[in-house]
Amino acid sequence: MVQLKNRNEGGEEIASASVLKLVMMVHRIGKKIAKPMIQARMV
């Protein structure tokens, strides 16, 4: 039972880490897309 719990916790940590990476990637891409959009609106 203890081994199963440890495995589940490790899996959750890895999953959360990968999710954070995805979120960071989305934010970076979003900023790149947002800047030209803002400049286009100002013009």
Order of alpha helices (4+ residues) and beta strands (2+ residues): alpha
